[in-house]
């Protein structure tokens, strides 16, 4: 029991001389901040991490689709260029037919 009373005395010593408003903030401050954060998030004042992550992912997917389409156009142009170079370099009809099979 003496150990418990010594522990109680040390806790009382920490709060000794501390104004009541500081004690109140220390007691309810963290839960109030957490509650205000979630209230602000549901009201739209504080941005939702999940919503902003979703928006970034949607933008990334759209940009990836655009880049993919651009890459396919470039590949098509290179393929045509290679086919033309191959046909110009071909000496026989068989070689030219092989060049037309380049895809």
Secondary structure as GFF3:
##gff-version 3
##sequence-region A 1 103
A	DSSP	alpha_helix	2	15	.	.	.	ID=ss1
A	DSSP	alpha_helix	20	43	.	.	.	ID=ss2
A	DSSP	alpha_helix	49	89	.	.	.	ID=ss3
A	DSSP	alpha_helix	93	100	.	.	.	ID=ss4
###
